[in-house]
Amino acid sequence: MSEWIQRLIQSKRAYRSKLATLPFEEKIILLGQLRQRSLLIQAAKHQRRTDES
């Protein structure tokens, strides 16, 4: 496994551990932020499809 992949995996594990220690309220806030991002991505995809037509 390349060094880059190993660092990526280690970073993901560390981030997941950090998320696991967050209070519930902060996790809810993060979920709200993720939802907003996914809505923006969906809107951009829809706009791109509309522009291509």
Wavefront OBJ file of the C-alpha trace (Angstrom):
o trace
v 0.000 0.000 0.000
v 1.412 3.409 -0.908
v 2.443 5.879 1.755
v -0.204 8.335 0.520
v -2.995 5.759 0.987
v -1.695 4.860 4.443
v -1.716 8.549 5.468
v -5.223 8.936 4.074
v -6.507 5.944 6.042
v -4.804 7.167 9.208
v -6.300 10.626 8.736
v -9.789 9.180 8.249
v -9.467 7.107 11.413
v -8.337 10.122 13.414
v -11.217 12.237 12.076
v -13.757 9.517 12.869
v -12.393 9.252 16.408
v -12.700 13.019 16.789
v -16.301 12.929 15.537
v -17.126 10.124 17.958
v -16.121 12.297 20.919
v -18.275 15.271 19.906
v -21.391 16.056 21.922
v -24.695 15.085 20.310
v -25.660 18.725 19.690
v -22.501 19.335 17.660
v -23.148 16.209 15.625
v -26.622 17.521 14.782
v -25.098 20.808 13.630
v -22.652 18.926 11.395
v -25.513 16.907 9.919
v -27.319 20.137 9.079
v -24.215 21.441 7.334
v -23.855 18.212 5.364
v -27.495 18.443 4.333
v -26.999 21.994 3.078
v -23.985 20.880 1.026
v -25.877 17.978 -0.483
v -28.741 20.301 -1.437
v -26.266 22.651 -3.127
v -24.707 19.748 -5.029
v -28.122 18.517 -6.147
v -29.073 22.007 -7.307
v -25.810 22.339 -9.247
v -26.368 18.963 -10.936
v -29.901 19.947 -11.843
v -28.714 23.312 -13.195
v -25.992 21.611 -15.265
v -28.559 19.236 -16.772
v -30.847 22.162 -17.553
v -27.977 24.097 -19.164
v -27.020 21.093 -21.336
v -30.534 20.730 -22.712
l 1 2 3 4 5 6 7 8 9 10 11 12 13 14 15 16 17 18 19 20 21 22 23 24 25 26 27 28 29 30 31 32 33 34 35 36 37 38 39 40 41 42 43 44 45 46 47 48 49 50 51 52 53
